[in-house]
Amino acid sequence: MRITVKLTRAENTALLGAGPVELDLEEYLCGVVPSEIYESSHMEALKAQAVAARTFAVKRAMAGTVVDDTTSFQAYRAPLAESSPRSRQAVVETAGQVLTYGGEIIDCFYSASNGGTCKRSGEVWSRDYPYYVHKPDPWDTAAREEKPTAASHGVGLSQVGCMWAARQGIPYNEILAFYYNGAALVHEYGTGSVVGFEEETGGEMGMKLVESFLTKNPCYTAGRKITVKGLMLHSVGCPQPKASVFINSWNSPSYDNACVHGFIDGNDGTVYQTLPWNHRGWHCGSGSKGSGNNTHIGVEMCEPACIKYTGGATFTCSDLGTARKVAERTYNAAVELFAMLCKQYGLNPLSDGVVISHKEGHSRGIASNHGDPEHLWTQLGMGYTMNTFRQAVKAKMEGGSSGGTSGGTLYRVRKSWGDAASQLGAFSILDNAKALADKNPGYAVFDENGKQVYPSASGSTGSGTLYRVRKSWSDAASQKGAFNVLDNAKRCADENPGYSVFDEAGKVVYTGAAVSATYTVQKGDSLWAIAAEYLGNGTRYTEIKKLNGLTSDVIYAGQVLKLPNK
């Protein structure tokens, strides 16, 4: 993402020329953070400032606003972007993080000091926002007692309060939660990398991670810290795919029987972080050798709505295809999350006892007697095991390229590409997919385009014709694939609106989905909800993304989206 800046400061025009100039957002922030807050500030204060400044900038960049380099918007000094390594580090460590409320990026304001009281925006300006509440600010008060500071408008983050809180050990996410009441810290914006720090940023994260702390739960309020030695994977044990149901229920002072570090939503794979990672939760009970709550982060995967428990860990399933999609979605999100956490805490997922399930925790004597999540995978015939999970986490940490992976491709094990209900599993590692196919006679491995990659699919059509999927026969550059099996080519065309299937002579043999309508995004909309209402199936949100060239799930009010045919 880029932002247009009108330059007024002589130091900026000397380096960048007469404005306005278009700057990479993250590079712009490297010159904003040290201009707005002391470079010598505690790192958590610098990170809080970086997120606030990014949120402010993204909101305006999305609206096409031209900002200037003064405090009328945000102070920006180009020379400081190169001479402030700690601020640059803060920008890097928070890359892509913004604050949202109700699914929308907030209007993020901040000031030097609030005089000891956080202000409602309506007290200062004409508009009231729900995330700005009137309340005492003990951090600002304490900072002003140390060093008198003139108060300014007082809406949002107090910079002196932020700096004082950071010195007391308060992490940046909790600082932001205090000043922006009810706002979520969302890790989803691919805003590019900062020059000189590409290796540290590691590229864009595929999963969507949202902070939604259970601030009223006794585990959160107790604030007990742990030394993280491992990660434990759970599934919720009831037919509920919505993470929000658990978050809303568990966020109560009276809910003292459970608290996990995160939930993975079954409908869209969003990860909701509900405790700071290093806080002690209560997710696995105790065993004969103690409790994994004292050593392990616990994460729950939500389960399909179409299952019904009949006793213990046994269930029936009314829609196997849908259930498998939910399980696949949560499995893949868990792989990404655990890879991120293993990197963060320096853990090797293949080491003994590091990445375990609740079931394995019980076997090791550090958890109560549960069978999750293996019971879900086994009964749905997914082919997943904790061994395949640990291997997938390791491969993701290494860039997803070990053990036969191919650029993030998922290899699906099915009887045929058209028989999605028969799918036993989806793997990023080809060798794992082959092994599962070998164990199940009549099954094969297919890539994401529906092409059979194992065993060899030669002779399956009897004709030897290659069917090509393109926008037009003459537009060879648009080709999505070439298939021996016509049904596979048709499926690829359907997944790419505007594409058709051509035989080897260039004749159209099938026309795929086309644009049927447009839709203007309303406040509170999501891609999933739009797909569910207008296409009849929320899982078709990926078709909307492809058709509109979206690289993330982020949409905004007023945006016009093309919709594929029903």
URBELRA-V880188 format. One line per field, one symbol per residue. burial: b if it has 9 or more other C-alpha atoms within 8 Angstrom, else e. A space follows every 50 residues. Layout:
# URBELRA-V880188
burial=???
This chain:
# URBELRA-V880188
burial=eebbbbbbeebbbeebeebebebbbbbbbbbbbbbbbebebbbbbbbbbb bbbbbbbebbbeeeebbbbbeeebbbbbbbbbebebbbebbbebbbbbbb beebbbebbbbbbbbbbbbbbbebeeebeebbbeeebebbbbbbeeeeee bbbbbbbbbbbbbbbbeeebebeebbbebbbebbbbbbbbbbbbeebbee beeeeebbbbbbbbebbbbbeeeeebebebbbbbbbeebbbbbeeebeeb bbeebbebbbbbbbbbbebbbbbbbeebbbbbbbbbbeebbbbbbbbbbb bbbbebbbbeeebbbebeebbbbbebbbbbbebbbbbbbbbbbeeebebb eeebbbbbbebbeebbbbeebbbbbbbbbbbbbbebebbbbbbbbbbeeb bbeebbeebbbbbbbbbebbebbbbbbbbbebbbebbeeeeebbbbbbbb bbbbeeeeeebeeeebbbbbbbbebeeebebbbbbeebbbbbbbbbbbbb bbbbeeebeebbbbbbeeebbeeebbbbbbbbbebeebbbbebbbbbeee eeeebbbeeebbbbbe
